[in-house]
């Protein structure tokens, strides 16, 4: 300023980072407490202060909400409408890289610069496999050239005349716009490199085993610095996921943090809630999608929502359209809830322009009671602002190319998702937080007492970062885009600057989550070779916790008498009395998924229904011809599949094995009938009173068979239970004797028939169907009845129902979290 005779108020100092502005002002005030101070700015803040930039038409704005529309409009105009989904994101990325370079060219010189730039682009050869990508790069260049830029105001003569001196403080990487302004100002501009810090700090190296170990050790290092008074502490954000885990540890210890790097807006809870609302309005939305959204809707009473969820899970109904089509007149609360959800969904079905979509979405959020919660949350308010959902903000898209086109709900949902994915959320700053999260380069010229950079491994801290985008090396060098060399130099400069913090703890992990071994970054290995660092001490302090095992539960169930008892319920009592108490007497049952994948259990239920329909059809119209039986069994399979709403895609793994299963079953059936057996009925519901309890069950199939004893009168009854399990498991059931209660239970349901027989029929998916008869079913039946009477007598007398915690019964038990088996005293 002395050399130029400049007044401080007419001097501008350009800083490499906005975070340095308050520090620069503070340092100036310390040196010159009296008089005027220069303006400390970044190129962006200076341009915004001089004139508000309002993008119009096709202007590339750097705003994802506008540029997403603009990219698709440009591709459609270029005849690439069919490739929009593939090329829109690369086009935006390429234009975002070029925009700062074009903005750094004086507006009067851009025409000449454009001629040189176009000459470096390869031709979009129609026969080339990369013709679409080449076309997108050409569009990106023309888009950046045709756009007005917010920084253009800095090249206007009036601005130069109003500034006596321009001072550029250099960062680690050259800023094209700042260098262009320096050339534009000529002798009135000065470029200064910030002074290099003094001697390196005390550097400690910490090797962690995995990500969680690294997060804990890093948090412990930060806590140790805070406890020692070495604040503020810089926590370098080399790995966003790892940094958030460390922040969670620190927040749990009551340490305040200021996060200057933020994270992707789409990963916030508010963004997930809004996107779930849009997906729930799709015509093919699942019932789970609607329940998820309704649980965030304050306009729905909790009691009505609970009633709706119970009704849907009792049905069960996977698709919401099926739920809406049901007759809920017998359940007024459920009917009202369904009608309200349908009303909200109907408002987002018809195609419309973007402005009308924003109005409709805002109305839905207000009507459902979600608006206030989003507006009062910091991330929610950022979501509303990014999507222009505040009243009147949709007018910002007036004149934007592509905003007037009618969009379907799927297109609008994709646009919203792309916008939230491109934006970042930075939480509100905390005033005097002792810990600051920031990128490593932004430690420049900031007074931190300690630095903790986790993620210093070869994967997360490479010495030579790869340039983003598709531009070639020649294009990068000609246009001033970052090259591998410039990025490597900037990385090394930021690294060496960071190491001059008084105390530094470098952390990395020796293995990734997938088991992949990792080395330390080459930058860290260089420190080890130079002997410039020591091995760090784990700052975590072990503490002794007295063992407090959970005793085995011993409940009593005499006050919870059961009126009915099924085979599976009694099996629970035999396997583990506590499971019987929790699941049967208390009635605690896990809620089934509304829209889950088809599993082996679903296949078993499907097969039972198919065989029932097939045999009942044969009973009405007998047929012995093998081809006819194949056709009838296939017809029964198709009818049941359609009735149960099983889609062809999700049922495909089981449908592929149907032909061998069908042929194997028909082969066994022919042999079974040849031995004198005939089908009588299927899925027979039966009951039998036994003292205070009623035995209930459904028998898969009952046949009549020729008596094995010639002296017997008439045919015998054969009850059959289908199994689709492994053959070895079925054989194990028979060997278990009295431990397997299923066939004996079904025999008890049929009364005291002394000629009764019982068997499992294992329907193999590989074409082998076999029958395994329980030879001792009658003695087992009598033993079972005596056992049930004895067991329920003991329960009525107050006998405890302990958790056994033994054998395979605990492997897949819904009550395991209640009995706390994993916390018992060994």
CORRAFEN-V716998 format. One record per residue. N is the residue number from 1. PSI is psi in radians with two decimals (999 if undefined). OMEGA is omega in whole degrees, -180 to 180 (999 if undefined). Layout:
# CORRAFEN-V716998
N|PSI|OMEGA + N|PSI|OMEGA
This chain:
# CORRAFEN-V716998
1|-0.67|177 + 2|-0.72|-177 + 3|-0.60|-178 + 4|-0.09|-176 + 5|0.62|-174 + 6|2.51|175 + 7|2.46|-179 + 8|-0.66|-178 + 9|-0.30|179 + 10|0.46|178 + 11|2.38|179 + 12|2.28|176 + 13|2.02|-179 + 14|2.18|-178 + 15|2.66|-179 + 16|-0.43|-179 + 17|2.49|179 + 18|-0.50|-179 + 19|-0.30|-180 + 20|-0.19|-175 + 21|-0.86|179 + 22|-0.55|179 + 23|-0.68|178 + 24|-0.76|179 + 25|-0.67|-180 + 26|-0.76|179 + 27|-0.68|178 + 28|-0.75|-179 + 29|-0.56|178 + 30|-0.60|-178 + 31|-0.59|-176 + 32|1.41|-176 + 33|-0.44|-177 + 34|2.65|172 + 35|-2.96|-176 + 36|2.77|177 + 37|2.58|175 + 38|2.91|177 + 39|2.14|177 + 40|2.08|-174 + 41|2.91|160 + 42|2.92|179 + 43|-0.66|-179 + 44|-0.85|-178 + 45|-0.59|179 + 46|-0.80|179 + 47|-0.71|180 + 48|-0.60|180 + 49|-0.53|-179 + 50|-0.69|-178 + 51|2.38|176 + 52|2.17|-178 + 53|2.15|178 + 54|1.80|180 + 55|2.56|-179 + 56|2.64|175 + 57|-2.13|-176 + 58|0.12|-176 + 59|2.31|170 + 60|2.11|-171 + 61|-0.25|-173 + 62|0.02|177 + 63|2.02|-175 + 64|-0.57|-178 + 65|-0.69|178 + 66|-0.76|-172 + 67|-0.50|176 + 68|-0.73|177 + 69|-0.75|-178 + 70|-0.69|-180 + 71|-0.76|-180 + 72|-0.66|179 + 73|-0.71|179 + 74|-0.69|179 + 75|-0.69|178 + 76|-0.68|179 + 77|-0.49|179 + 78|0.12|179 + 79|0.36|-179 + 80|0.63|-179 + 81|-0.65|-179 + 82|-0.35|-178 + 83|0.21|-175 + 84|-0.81|-177 + 85|-0.55|-178 + 86|-0.61|-169 + 87|-0.27|-174 + 88|-0.83|-179 + 89|-0.81|176 + 90|-0.60|178 + 91|-0.79|178 + 92|-0.71|-179 + 93|-0.76|-180 + 94|-0.73|179 + 95|-0.65|179 + 96|-0.59|177 + 97|-0.67|-176 + 98|-0.50|-174 + 99|-0.81|178 + 100|-0.59|180 + 101|-0.80|179 + 102|-0.68|180 + 103|-0.43|-180 + 104|-0.14|177 + 105|2.30|178 + 106|2.29|-175 + 107|-0.66|-179 + 108|-0.34|-177 + 109|0.03|-174 + 110|-0.55|-180 + 111|-0.78|179 + 112|-0.68|179 + 113|-0.64|-179 + 114|-0.66|179 + 115|-0.81|179 + 116|-0.68|-178 + 117|-0.71|-179 + 118|-0.50|-180 + 119|-0.29|179 + 120|-0.06|-180 + 121|2.37|178 + 122|2.67|178 + 123|2.54|178 + 124|1.35|-177 + 125|2.24|-177 + 126|-0.47|-178 + 127|-0.03|-177 + 128|2.54|177 + 129|-0.36|-179 + 130|0.45|-177 + 131|-0.64|-180 + 132|-0.74|179 + 133|-0.71|178 + 134|-0.69|178 + 135|-0.72|179 + 136|-0.67|179 + 137|-0.68|177 + 138|-0.74|179 + 139|-0.68|180 + 140|-0.75|179 + 141|-0.82|-179 + 142|-0.61|179 + 143|-0.82|180 + 144|-0.63|-180 + 145|-0.66|-176 + 146|-0.20|-175 + 147|2.58|165 + 148|2.64|-177 + 149|2.55|-177 + 150|-0.53|-177 + 151|-0.05|-180 + 152|-0.48|-179 + 153|-0.44|-178 + 154|-0.33|-180 + 155|0.01|-179 + 156|2.52|-177 + 157|-0.63|-178 + 158|-0.58|179 + 159|-0.76|179 + 160|-0.64|180 + 161|-0.43|-178 + 162|-0.09|-177 + 163|2.11|180 + 164|-0.60|-177 + 165|2.51|179 + 166|2.15|-178 + 167|2.20|179 + 168|2.07|173 + 169|2.17|-173 + 170|2.50|172 + 171|-2.78|-180 + 172|-0.36|-178 + 173|2.40|-176 + 174|2.32|178 + 175|2.00|-178 + 176|-0.69|-178 + 177|-0.74|180 + 178|-0.71|179 + 179|-0.62|177 + 180|-0.68|178 + 181|-0.63|177 + 182|-0.77|178 + 183|-0.67|-179 + 184|-0.63|-180 + 185|-0.36|177 + 186|-2.23|-176 + 187|-0.31|-179 + 188|-0.02|-178 + 189|2.60|179 + 190|2.34|177 + 191|2.23|-177 + 192|2.33|172 + 193|2.35|179 + 194|2.50|-178 + 195|2.45|177 + 196|2.44|178 + 197|2.97|-177 + 198|-2.40|-176 + 199|2.70|179 + 200|2.68|179 + 201|-3.03|177 + 202|2.05|-172 + 203|2.23|177 + 204|2.45|-177 + 205|2.31|-178 + 206|2.11|176 + 207|2.15|179 + 208|2.81|-179 + 209|-0.75|-177 + 210|-3.02|-174 + 211|-0.73|-179 + 212|-0.71|177 + 213|-0.71|179 + 214|-0.74|180 + 215|-0.73|-180 + 216|-0.76|-179 + 217|-0.68|178 + 218|-0.76|178 + 219|-0.68|178 + 220|-0.67|177 + 221|-0.77|180 + 222|-0.79|-180 + 223|-0.65|178 + 224|-0.71|178 + 225|-0.74|180 + 226|-0.75|-180 + 227|-0.56|-180 + 228|-0.02|179 + 229|0.18|179 + 230|1.37|-179 + 231|2.67|1 + 232|2.67|178 + 233|2.29|176 + 234|2.19|175 + 235|1.85|-174 + 236|2.32|-177 + 237|1.30|176 + 238|-0.52|-179 + 239|1.98|-173 + 240|-0.76|-179 + 241|-0.74|179 + 242|-0.71|-179 + 243|-0.70|180 + 244|-0.60|177 + 245|-0.73|177 + 246|-0.74|179 + 247|-0.63|178 + 248|-0.71|177 + 249|-0.79|-178 + 250|-0.72|178 + 251|-0.63|177 + 252|-0.39|177 + 253|0.09|177 + 254|0.35|-180 + 255|2.22|179 + 256|2.48|-180 + 257|2.62|170 + 258|2.02|-176 + 259|1.96|-180 + 260|-0.12|-179 + 261|-0.61|178 + 262|-2.96|180 + 263|2.99|-176 + 264|2.31|-176 + 265|-0.57|-177 + 266|-0.32|-179 + 267|-0.02|179 + 268|2.78|-179 + 269|-0.64|180 + 270|-0.75|179 + 271|-0.72|178 + 272|-0.67|179 + 273|-0.76|-179 + 274|-0.73|179 + 275|-0.60|176 + 276|-0.61|177 + 277|-0.76|179 + 278|-0.75|-179 + 279|-0.56|179 + 280|-0.31|180 + 281|-0.12|178 + 282|2.64|-177 + 283|-0.50|-179 + 284|0.40|-179 + 285|2.58|178 + 286|2.87|176 + 287|-0.59|176 + 288|-0.69|179 + 289|-0.77|-180 + 290|-0.73|179 + 291|-0.69|179 + 292|-0.77|-178 + 293|-0.74|-178 + 294|-0.45|178 + 295|-0.22|174 + 296|-0.03|-176 + 297|1.89|-179 + 298|-0.32|-178 + 299|-0.24|179 + 300|2.18|180 + 301|2.44|-179 + 302|-0.66|-179 + 303|-0.72|179 + 304|-0.67|179 + 305|-0.72|178 + 306|-0.68|178 + 307|-0.69|178 + 308|-0.77|-179 + 309|-0.71|178 + 310|-0.74|-179 + 311|-0.72|-179 + 312|-0.64|-179 + 313|-0.45|177 + 314|-0.45|-175 + 315|-0.95|-25 + 316|2.77|-179 + 317|2.13|-178 + 318|-0.80|-178 + 319|2.40|-179 + 320|-0.58|179 + 321|-0.63|177 + 322|-0.65|178 + 323|-0.72|-179 + 324|-0.49|-178 + 325|-0.22|-179 + 326|2.76|177 + 327|1.86|-179 + 328|0.36|-176 + 329|-0.49|178 + 330|-0.15|180 + 331|1.50|-173 + 332|-0.70|-178 + 333|-0.72|179 + 334|-0.74|-180 + 335|-0.73|180 + 336|-0.68|-180 + 337|-0.75|179 + 338|-0.75|-179 + 339|-0.68|-180 + 340|-0.72|178 + 341|-0.69|178 + 342|-0.65|178 + 343|-0.74|179 + 344|-0.73|-179 + 345|-0.67|-177 + 346|-0.48|-179 + 347|-0.16|-178 + 348|0.58|-179 + 349|-0.67|-174 + 350|2.44|175 + 351|2.62|-179 + 352|2.90|176 + 353|2.92|-174 + 354|-0.77|-178 + 355|-0.71|179 + 356|-0.55|175 + 357|-0.76|-179 + 358|-0.71|177 + 359|-0.74|-179 + 360|-0.72|179 + 361|-0.70|177 + 362|-0.73|179 + 363|-0.70|180 + 364|-0.77|-180 + 365|-0.65|178 + 366|-0.83|-177 + 367|-0.63|-178 + 368|-0.10|179 + 369|0.27|180 + 370|-0.32|-171 + 371|-0.86|-176 + 372|-0.71|179 + 373|-0.69|178 + 374|-0.74|-177 + 375|-0.52|-178 + 376|-0.13|178 + 377|2.43|-177 + 378|-0.81|179 + 379|-0.65|178 + 380|-0.72|177 + 381|-0.62|177 + 382|-0.65|177 + 383|-0.81|180 + 384|-0.66|-180 + 385|-0.70|-178 + 386|-0.64|-178 + 387|0.01|180 + 388|0.87|-177 + 389|-0.18|175 + 390|2.62|-177 + 391|2.25|177 + 392|-0.29|-177 + 393|-0.31|178 + 394|-0.32|178 + 395|-0.29|179 + 396|-0.32|179 + 397|0.06|177 + 398|2.23|-179 + 399|-0.11|179 + 400|2.22|-178 + 401|2.18|180 + 402|-0.33|-178 + 403|-0.43|-178 + 404|-0.13|-180 + 405|2.47|179 + 406|2.26|-176 + 407|2.47|171 + 408|2.92|-180 + 409|-0.70|-180 + 410|-0.67|179 + 411|-0.73|179 + 412|-0.70|178 + 413|-0.72|178 + 414|-0.71|178 + 415|-0.82|-180 + 416|-0.71|-180 + 417|-0.74|180 + 418|-0.65|179 + 419|-0.83|-178 + 420|-0.51|179 + 421|-0.51|-177 + 422|-0.39|-177 + 423|2.79|178 + 424|2.63|176 + 425|2.12|176 + 426|2.03|-176 + 427|2.70|179 + 428|2.42|-177 + 429|2.54|174 + 430|2.24|-171 + 431|-1.29|-175 + 432|0.76|180 + 433|2.33|-179 + 434|-0.23|-178 + 435|2.30|-180 + 436|2.21|176 + 437|2.19|-176 + 438|2.79|175 + 439|2.68|-177 + 440|-0.74|-179 + 441|-0.42|-176 + 442|0.19|169 + 443|-0.14|-177 + 444|2.13|172 + 445|0.38|179 + 446|2.40|-172 + 447|1.47|175 + 448|2.48|-180 + 449|-0.42|-179 + 450|2.70|-180 + 451|2.32|176 + 452|1.73|176 + 453|1.76|174 + 454|2.99|178 + 455|0.51|-179 + 456|0.86|178 + 457|3.05|-175 + 458|-0.39|-177 + 459|-0.71|-174 + 460|-0.26|178 + 461|1.20|179 + 462|2.55|179 + 463|-0.42|180 + 464|1.64|179 + 465|2.58|177 + 466|2.35|176 + 467|2.49|177 + 468|2.76|177 + 469|3.14|-173 + 470|0.16|-177 + 471|2.51|-179 + 472|2.96|179 + 473|-0.73|180 + 474|-0.71|179 + 475|-0.72|-180 + 476|-0.75|-179 + 477|-0.69|-178 + 478|-0.62|-174 + 479|-0.14|-179 + 480|0.31|175 + 481|2.69|-180 + 482|2.32|175 + 483|3.02|178 + 484|-0.63|-178 + 485|-0.80|-179 + 486|-0.65|178 + 487|-0.69|178 + 488|-0.72|179 + 489|-0.74|178 + 490|-0.70|179 + 491|-0.78|-180 + 492|-0.70|-180 + 493|-0.77|178 + 494|-0.65|180 + 495|-0.83|-179 + 496|-0.62|177 + 497|-0.74|-179 + 498|-0.63|-177 + 499|-0.17|178 + 500|0.05|171 + 501|2.49|-174 + 502|-0.74|-179 + 503|2.23|-177 + 504|2.30|174 + 505|1.91|-180 + 506|2.27|-177 + 507|2.53|172 + 508|2.86|-180 + 509|2.60|-180 + 510|-0.15|179 + 511|2.51|180 + 512|3.06|-176 + 513|-0.58|-179 + 514|0.12|-179 + 515|0.03|-179 + 516|2.20|178 + 517|2.55|-178 + 518|2.53|171 + 519|2.85|172 + 520|2.75|177 + 521|2.63|178 + 522|-0.51|177 + 523|-0.64|178 + 524|-0.70|179 + 525|-0.60|178 + 526|-0.68|177 + 527|-0.70|179 + 528|-0.71|179 + 529|-0.64|-179 + 530|-0.17|-177 + 531|0.48|-176 + 532|0.07|-178 + 533|2.74|178 + 534|2.90|179 + 535|2.22|-178 + 536|2.69|179 + 537|2.33|179 + 538|2.05|-176 + 539|-0.10|178 + 540|2.46|-179 + 541|2.07|178 + 542|2.59|176 + 543|2.57|-178 + 544|2.29|178 + 545|2.17|-179 + 546|2.32|-180 + 547|2.30|179 + 548|1.27|-177 + 549|2.68|178 + 550|2.23|178 + 551|2.69|177 + 552|2.33|-179 + 553|2.51|178 + 554|1.14|-178 + 555|2.86|174 + 556|2.48|-173 + 557|0.34|-177 + 558|-0.42|-180 + 559|-0.03|-178 + 560|1.01|-176 + 561|2.37|178 + 562|2.47|176 + 563|-0.53|180 + 564|2.64|-179 + 565|2.16|177 + 566|2.97|179 + 567|-0.76|-179 + 568|-0.60|179 + 569|-0.74|179 + 570|-0.57|175 + 571|-0.66|176 + 572|-0.71|180 + 573|-0.68|-179 + 574|-0.66|-179 + 575|-0.78|-178 + 576|1.95|-179 + 577|-0.60|-179 + 578|-0.64|177 + 579|-0.74|178 + 580|-0.76|-180 + 581|-0.80|-174 + 582|-0.82|-172 + 583|-0.55|-175 + 584|-0.86|-178 + 585|-0.77|176 + 586|-0.34|178 + 587|0.49|179 + 588|1.97|-178 + 589|2.43|176 + 590|2.41|179 + 591|2.28|179 + 592|2.63|175 + 593|2.47|178 + 594|-0.66|-178 + 595|1.42|-180 + 596|2.95|178 + 597|2.59|177 + 598|2.16|-178 + 599|-3.02|-177 + 600|-0.57|179 + 601|-0.76|177 + 602|-0.69|179 + 603|-0.70|179 + 604|-0.76|178 + 605|-0.70|179 + 606|-0.77|-178 + 607|-0.69|176 + 608|-0.79|-179 + 609|-0.65|180 + 610|-0.80|-179 + 611|-0.62|176 + 612|-0.84|-180 + 613|-0.69|-178 + 614|-0.83|-177 + 615|-0.62|176 + 616|-0.59|176 + 617|-0.72|178 + 618|-0.57|179 + 619|-0.63|179 + 620|-0.70|-178 + 621|1.53|-177 + 622|2.58|177 + 623|2.24|180 + 624|-0.21|-177 + 625|2.21|-178 + 626|-0.73|-179 + 627|-0.68|179 + 628|-0.72|180 + 629|-0.69|177 + 630|-0.79|-179 + 631|-0.71|-180 + 632|-0.69|179 + 633|-0.68|175 + 634|-0.71|178 + 635|-0.71|177 + 636|-0.69|179 + 637|-0.77|180 + 638|-0.73|-179 + 639|-0.75|-180 + 640|-0.69|178 + 641|-0.76|180 + 642|-0.70|-179 + 643|-0.67|-179 + 644|-0.03|177 + 645|0.58|180 + 646|2.06|180 + 647|2.65|-179 + 648|-0.63|-178 + 649|-0.87|-176 + 650|-0.42|-179 + 651|0.01|-174 + 652|-0.75|-179 + 653|-0.63|180 + 654|-0.62|179 + 655|-0.55|-180 + 656|-0.51|180 + 657|0.12|-177 + 658|-0.81|-177 + 659|-0.87|179 + 660|-0.62|178 + 661|-0.79|179 + 662|-0.85|-178 + 663|-0.69|178 + 664|-0.70|179 + 665|-0.75|-180 + 666|-0.60|177 + 667|-0.79|178 + 668|-0.70|-178 + 669|-0.71|179 + 670|-0.72|178 + 671|-0.70|-180 + 672|-0.78|179 + 673|-0.59|177 + 674|-0.41|178 + 675|0.10|176 + 676|0.24|180 + 677|2.62|176 + 678|2.48|-178 + 679|2.39|178 + 680|-0.90|180 + 681|2.85|-179 + 682|2.69|179 + 683|0.93|-178 + 684|2.08|176 + 685|2.30|-178 + 686|2.64|178 + 687|2.75|176 + 688|2.18|177 + 689|2.46|177 + 690|1.63|-177 + 691|-2.29|-179 + 692|-0.05|-175 + 693|2.61|179 + 694|2.09|176 + 695|2.30|-178 + 696|2.68|177 + 697|2.95|178 + 698|2.05|-177 + 699|2.23|-175 + 700|-0.78|-174 + 701|2.51|176 + 702|2.22|179 + 703|2.79|168 + 704|2.32|-178 + 705|2.68|178 + 706|2.43|-178 + 707|2.37|178 + 708|-0.52|179 + 709|2.12|-176 + 710|-0.41|-179 + 711|-0.19|-179 + 712|2.63|179 + 713|1.98|175 + 714|3.12|-179 + 715|2.80|177 + 716|2.82|177 + 717|2.27|178 + 718|1.99|175 + 719|2.42|-174 + 720|2.39|173 + 721|2.14|-179 + 722|2.48|174 + 723|2.39|174 + 724|0.32|-178 + 725|-3.14|176 + 726|2.49|-177 + 727|-0.66|180 + 728|-0.63|179 + 729|-0.66|178 + 730|-0.74|177 + 731|-0.65|179 + 732|-0.58|178 + 733|-0.76|-179 + 734|-0.66|180 + 735|-0.40|-177 + 736|-0.33|178 + 737|-2.12|-177 + 738|-0.27|179 + 739|-0.45|177 + 740|1.98|-171 + 741|-0.07|-169 + 742|-0.96|-179 + 743|-0.66|178 + 744|-0.66|179 + 745|-0.79|180 + 746|-0.62|177 + 747|-0.65|178 + 748|-0.58|180 + 749|-0.47|-178 + 750|0.15|175 + 751|-2.76|-174 + 752|0.77|178 + 753|1.94|-177 + 754|-0.11|177 + 755|0.21|-176 + 756|2.47|173 + 757|2.74|-179 + 758|2.55|-178 + 759|2.70|169 + 760|2.42|172 + 761|1.90|-179 + 762|1.93|-179 + 763|1.75|-175 + 764|2.47|180 + 765|-0.20|180 + 766|0.28|174 + 767|0.24|179 + 768|1.91|175 + 769|2.23|-178 + 770|2.61|177 + 771|2.35|180 + 772|1.87|-174 + 773|2.45|175 + 774|1.85|-172 + 775|-0.52|-174 + 776|0.65|-173 + 777|-0.59|-177 + 778|-0.82|174 + 779|-0.63|179 + 780|-0.61|177 + 781|-0.84|-179 + 782|-0.67|178 + 783|-0.68|178 + 784|-0.80|-180 + 785|-0.71|177 + 786|-0.68|179 + 787|-0.70|178 + 788|-0.79|180 + 789|-0.72|-180 + 790|-0.81|-177 + 791|-0.77|-178 + 792|-0.44|173 + 793|-0.70|178 + 794|-0.68|178 + 795|-0.75|180 + 796|-0.47|179 + 797|-0.01|177 + 798|0.30|178 + 799|2.43|-180 + 800|2.72|179 + 801|1.44|-172 + 802|2.75|171 + 803|2.08|-175 + 804|-0.75|179 + 805|0.64|-176 + 806|2.62|171 + 807|-2.93|-176 + 808|-0.20|-179 + 809|-0.47|-178 + 810|-0.20|-174 + 811|-0.80|179 + 812|1.32|-177 + 813|2.20|-179 + 814|-0.33|-177 + 815|0.12|-175 + 816|-0.62|178 + 817|-0.30|179 + 818|-0.72|-179 + 819|-0.28|176 + 820|0.70|-177 + 821|-0.64|-176 + 822|-0.09|-177 + 823|0.26|178 + 824|2.76|174 + 825|2.09|-179 + 826|999|999
